Amino acid sequence: MIEEYHKMKARHDKEIATYMQKLADAGYSRCQAAQLLGKNTSSITNMVKKYNLNWPVKLSGSEGRRGHVAKNYMDLAEAGFSKTKTARLLGVHFNTVDYMAKKHRIKFVDGREKELNDA
């Protein structure tokens, strides 16, 4: 009976490892996989270590949660967008735009000044 349990456990572990590797190969970040599976990111990281999976960490500084890279923010700033309008257009929070602006030294138009001039 113990032997059957160990066989089942080994099969279960192999199925989990196969499924997790498929998520990694499909381009999911660990954060996205955690949301999909209803787990937290540290659980996913522990599984990656446990099953020795090839799943590189995607840094959020280079690519944000919605897939926008710093170049997207720079292009909008150069086009004369404010942080508020950039946030609305990209579907991210104002603080995300503010963070990217500080991190990458991006200068946005001050939306308040623009509104005063338009009036």
N, C-alpha and C positions, 0 to 999 in steps of 0.2 A: 504494500500500500504506500509506503514512503517512497519507493522507487517510482510509482506512478505519479505521485505529487511532484517529484523532481523533474520528471519528463514533461509534465504539464507546465510547470514553471518555466522550464527552458524554452518550450514552444511559445509560451506567452511572451517571454522576454524577446525572443526572436521576432515575433510579430510586431511588437512595439517598436523595436529597433528599425525594422523594415519600413513601417509607417512613418516614423520620425524622419528617416533618411529621405523618404519621398517628399515630405514637406520641405526639407532643406533643399533638395534638388529642384523643387518647384519655385524656389526663390523666396519662400516665406522667411521673414525675420523671426527670431526667437520670440519677440514680443507678439507678433501676429499669430504665431503658433499657439502661444499661451492663451490668447484671447479665443482662438478657435476651439481649443480643447478645454477651456474653462479652468485653466491652471494659472499659477503665477510664473513669472519669467525665471525665477530661481529654480523652480521645479523642472522647467525645460532644460536649463543649463545643467542641472544634476543628471538628467537623463542622457544628455549629450556626452557627459563624462562617463557615466555608467556603461553606456552601450558603445563608447568609443566612436561616435559619429563624426563625420566631416561636415561641420556646420559653422562656417566662419561668422564672427560677430559683425553685424552691420552697425557702424557708428552713427548715431542720430545727428551728430554735428555736420556730417557730410551729406546726409540725406534724411530729411525729416519724416515724420510719421505719415504724411500724405504723399511722400515721394518727391517733394520739391527740393532741389539742390540750391546752393547759394547763388548760382547763376540766375535762377528764376527770380530771386529777390533783387539781384543787381540789375537785371534787365528792366524790371518794373520801376525801380528807383530812377534809372536813367531816363525812362519814359515820362517821368514827372509824377509818379503816383506817390501818395502819402502812405504812411504805415497802415492807417485805417482802411484805405481803399485796397491796398495790397492784401491785407488780411481777408477782406470780404471776397476779393477775386479768387484767392487761392483756397479759401475755405478753411483757414486756420485762425487761431486765436491771435489777437493783437500782440499778446506777450511773446508769441512765437516769432512774429515779425521783428519785434523789438530785440529779442535775443539774437536772432540772425544778423540784425543790423549792427549790434555791438560786437558780436563775435567776428564778423567779416568786414567791419568798418564801412558799412554801407550807409550812404547819406540819402535819406528820403526827404521829399518836399514836406514842409510843415503844413499839414492840412488846415490848421487854424488860420494861417496867414493867407492861404489861397481863398478860403471862404470869405475873409474880410475884403479882399481885393475884388471878389466877384460881386459883392453886394453893392 
